[in-house]
């Protein structure tokens, strides 16, 4: 039975969708059968981030309204045979879609998969509650900036009212040189601030998000391993900024 995990954030721009796509791809690469469901009915772009927009025939509204079976709406990723994308309502974006209808679709698919990631709209409007109502666990994606953490705290408070089986934070766009110099909150400090465990640390690096999923950054391997094993191991974002040459690299980057 699949673990249904909603991937959410307090604000836009923190990398929520790209984190969901690359994490799903890494788990599929490890042999897990994964569905990536786009529950953002307004700004639906999971298929674009996954590079399968040209393969979409049906979406989740087609399933709900009986125009196709759930399996027919799943788009198999050409590079990761275990990864399937269930797109949002491209056919009828103005239609009302209830949380119960999405939950029924995912529950019918769950016995055949290991993970279902539900990409949630940013913020806390009706779309947020519709997505969270379909899930058993939640990952809150945030950056170590104060404004993002404040929004994440509000989302975490709302998520706790759902009594989910698991709730944790993915700290994204972490600058290793700032963490090394003490100019950035540490993961432990973020845990204390949000009163929620940090299950993953992702660096702010140009090449971390390959648009066609050709390469998956090692940080996602660590995060995926944490989800599979229940451990808490953080990717070392400071490694390249330690030592003599690391100090030079850190100074140069801070002066850019």
C-alpha positions as semicolon CSV with decimal commas, in nm:
position;residue;x (nm);y (nm);z (nm)
1;X;0,000;0,000;0,000
2;X;0,144;0,336;-0,106
3;X;0,248;0,602;0,141
4;X;0,052;0,912;0,040
5;X;0,271;1,215;0,107
6;X;0,161;1,573;0,040
7;X;0,445;1,810;-0,049
8;X;0,354;2,161;0,057
9;X;0,500;2,500;0,147
10;X;0,400;2,824;0,311
11;X;0,488;3,040;0,014
12;X;0,573;3,011;-0,352
13;X;0,929;3,015;-0,483
14;X;1,084;2,780;-0,228
15;X;1,114;2,491;-0,477
16;X;0,824;2,275;-0,363
17;X;0,732;2,125;-0,701
18;X;1,088;2,063;-0,814
19;X;1,165;1,895;-0,480
20;X;0,861;1,669;-0,524
21;X;0,959;1,577;-0,882
22;X;1,325;1,500;-0,811
23;X;1,250;1,311;-0,490
24;X;0,991;1,099;-0,671
25;X;1,239;1,030;-0,952
26;X;1,510;0,921;-0,710
27;X;1,278;0,679;-0,532
28;X;1,167;0,540;-0,869
29;X;1,533;0,502;-0,962
30;X;1,577;0,291;-0,647
31;X;1,301;0,055;-0,761
32;X;1,004;0,205;-0,576
33;X;0,680;0,238;-0,775
34;X;0,588;0,605;-0,749
35;X;0,299;0,830;-0,854
36;X;0,347;1,205;-0,871
37;X;0,002;1,362;-0,846
38;X;-0,052;1,729;-0,930
39;X;-0,312;1,864;-0,689
40;X;-0,246;2,227;-0,782
41;X;-0,552;2,280;-1,002
42;X;-0,468;2,643;-1,074
43;X;-0,095;2,650;-1,155
44;X;-0,056;2,288;-1,260
45;X;0,296;2,233;-1,388
46;X;0,419;1,903;-1,246
47;X;0,409;1,749;-1,594
48;X;0,631;2,031;-1,724
49;X;0,879;1,994;-1,436
50;X;0,891;1,619;-1,497
51;X;0,934;1,669;-1,872
52;X;0,626;1,467;-1,975
53;X;0,383;1,743;-2,079
54;X;0,387;1,618;-2,440
55;X;0,274;1,271;-2,328
56;X;-0,041;1,374;-2,140
57;X;-0,373;1,246;-2,276
58;X;-0,599;1,240;-1,970
59;X;-0,594;1,422;-1,636
60;X;-0,743;1,362;-1,293
61;X;-1,071;1,536;-1,383
62;X;-1,114;1,290;-1,670
63;X;-1,081;1,009;-1,416
64;X;-1,323;1,168;-1,169
65;X;-1,584;1,231;-1,439
66;X;-1,555;0,883;-1,585
67;X;-1,392;0,956;-1,922
68;X;-1,106;0,719;-1,846
69;X;-0,979;0,478;-1,584
70;X;-0,721;0,595;-1,331
71;X;-0,448;0,383;-1,489
72;X;-0,516;0,541;-1,828
73;X;-0,445;0,886;-1,685
74;X;-0,104;0,786;-1,549
75;X;0,184;0,909;-1,765
76;X;0,483;0,676;-1,749
77;X;0,811;0,865;-1,739
78;X;1,033;0,768;-2,035
79;X;1,356;0,767;-1,830
80;X;1,221;0,621;-1,505
81;X;0,985;0,328;-1,574
82;X;0,869;0,319;-1,211
83;X;0,764;0,686;-1,210
84;X;0,411;0,786;-1,314
85;X;0,263;1,136;-1,333
86;X;-0,105;1,206;-1,271
87;X;-0,170;1,554;-1,407
88;X;-0,406;1,820;-1,283
89;X;-0,718;1,955;-1,452
90;X;-0,590;2,076;-1,789
91;X;-0,918;1,974;-1,951
92;X;-1,147;2,167;-1,715
93;X;-0,959;2,406;-1,484
94;X;-1,282;2,582;-1,388
95;X;-1,448;2,268;-1,250
96;X;-1,486;2,220;-0,877
97;X;-1,296;1,913;-0,761
98;X;-1,370;1,784;-0,412
99;X;-1,109;1,641;-0,176
100;X;-1,314;1,321;-0,154
101;X;-1,301;1,263;-0,529
102;X;-0,921;1,299;-0,546
103;X;-0,880;1,081;-0,239
104;X;-1,092;0,807;-0,397
105;X;-0,877;0,808;-0,712
106;X;-0,554;0,783;-0,513
107;X;-0,688;0,515;-0,280
108;X;-0,782;0,301;-0,579
109;X;-0,426;0,330;-0,712
110;X;-0,246;0,298;-0,378
111;X;-0,238;-0,085;-0,353
112;X;-0,024;-0,105;-0,669
113;X;0,236;0,154;-0,567
114;X;0,488;0,230;-0,293
115;X;0,467;0,609;-0,284
116;X;0,219;0,872;-0,398
117;X;0,348;1,228;-0,379
118;X;0,078;1,496;-0,391
119;X;0,204;1,833;-0,510
120;X;0,008;2,094;-0,316
121;X;-0,060;2,459;-0,402
122;X;0,148;2,706;-0,200
123;X;-0,037;2,892;0,072
124;X;-0,334;2,782;0,281
125;X;-0,644;2,834;0,070
126;X;-0,899;2,571;-0,037
127;X;-0,644;2,402;-0,265
128;X;-0,414;2,340;0,031
129;X;-0,686;2,171;0,234
130;X;-0,804;1,969;-0,067
131;X;-0,454;1,829;-0,118
132;X;-0,379;1,762;0,250
133;X;-0,710;1,579;0,298
134;X;-0,591;1,311;0,055
135;X;-0,261;1,241;0,234
136;X;-0,132;1,039;0,530
137;X;0,201;1,223;0,564
138;X;0,339;1,568;0,482
139;X;0,668;1,723;0,377
140;X;0,691;2,099;0,423
141;X;0,946;2,258;0,188
142;X;1,101;2,582;0,306
143;X;1,421;2,782;0,279
144;X;1,624;2,903;0,579
145;X;1,503;3,262;0,529
146;X;1,296;3,414;0,811
147;X;0,997;3,502;0,592
148;X;0,979;3,149;0,449
149;X;1,018;2,993;0,794
150;X;0,740;3,209;0,934
151;X;0,506;3,090;0,656
152;X;0,620;2,731;0,706
153;X;0,536;2,758;1,076
154;X;0,179;2,859;0,991
155;X;0,145;2,567;0,750
156;X;0,283;2,322;1,007
157;X;0,028;2,444;1,262
158;X;-0,252;2,377;1,011
159;X;-0,110;2,035;0,919
160;X;-0,100;1,924;1,282
161;X;-0,478;1,958;1,297
162;X;-0,503;1,676;1,041
163;X;-0,327;1,427;1,275
164;X;-0,107;1,290;0,996
165;X;0,111;0,982;1,042
166;X;0,425;1,183;0,967
167;X;0,522;1,548;0,936
168;X;0,869;1,678;0,855
169;X;1,057;1,963;0,689
170;X;1,278;1,973;0,381
171;X;1,519;2,265;0,402
172;X;1,587;2,380;0,046
173;X;1,826;2,629;-0,116
174;X;2,072;2,618;0,172
175;X;2,392;2,809;0,099
176;X;2,686;2,612;0,231
177;X;2,915;2,912;0,263
178;X;2,662;3,093;0,483
179;X;2,608;2,785;0,698
180;X;2,984;2,748;0,741
181;X;3,030;3,112;0,842
182;X;2,735;3,109;1,084
183;X;2,532;3,355;0,877
184;X;2,247;3,108;0,822
185;X;2,023;2,913;1,056
186;X;2,140;2,556;1,105
187;X;1,903;2,260;1,052
188;X;1,899;2,205;1,429
189;X;1,797;2,567;1,486
190;X;1,522;2,530;1,225
191;X;1,396;2,219;1,405
192;X;1,382;2,408;1,732
193;X;1,209;2,704;1,569
194;X;0,945;2,498;1,385
195;X;0,923;2,220;1,646
196;X;0,932;1,974;1,356
197;X;1,210;1,739;1,240
198;X;1,416;1,831;0,933
199;X;1,438;1,519;0,716
200;X;1,636;1,666;0,429
201;X;1,888;1,937;0,343
202;X;1,922;2,054;-0,020
203;X;2,194;2,298;-0,132
204;X;2,147;2,605;-0,345
205;X;2,344;2,492;-0,647
206;X;2,294;2,570;-1,013
207;X;2,302;2,208;-1,126
208;X;2,083;2,053;-0,855
209;X;1,767;2,056;-1,066
210;X;1,814;1,901;-1,408
211;X;1,509;1,998;-1,613
212;X;1,486;1,664;-1,791
213;X;1,574;1,456;-1,482
214;X;1,889;1,330;-1,655
215;X;2,089;1,369;-1,335
216;X;1,965;1,349;-0,978
217;X;2,172;1,538;-0,722
218;X;2,323;1,330;-0,437
219;X;2,124;1,539;-0,187
220;X;1,806;1,376;-0,316
221;X;1,962;1,034;-0,269
222;X;2,013;1,117;0,098
223;X;1,658;1,251;0,133
224;X;1,510;0,946;-0,040
225;X;1,714;0,718;0,185
226;X;1,573;0,898;0,489
227;X;1,216;0,842;0,370
228;X;1,280;0,474;0,307
229;X;1,468;0,398;0,628
230;X;1,322;0,646;0,875
231;X;1,672;0,769;0,958
232;X;1,779;1,134;0,974
233;X;2,095;1,191;0,775
234;X;2,161;1,537;0,632
235;X;2,348;1,596;0,309
236;X;2,665;1,797;0,381
237;X;2,612;2,129;0,202
238;X;2,928;2,276;0,362
239;X;3,180;2,023;0,233
240;X;3,305;2,231;-0,061
241;X;3,349;2,534;0,168
242;X;3,575;2,369;0,426
243;X;3,954;2,359;0,422
244;X;4,195;2,605;0,259
245;X;4,045;2,603;-0,090
246;X;3,695;2,590;0,056
247;X;3,765;2,912;0,243
248;X;3,874;3,077;-0,081
249;X;3,564;2,951;-0,258
250;X;3,343;3,079;0,027
251;X;3,495;3,427;0,018
252;X;3,465;3,449;-0,358
253;X;3,100;3,342;-0,355
254;X;3,005;3,584;-0,078
255;X;3,161;3,869;-0,278
256;X;2,960;3,791;-0,591
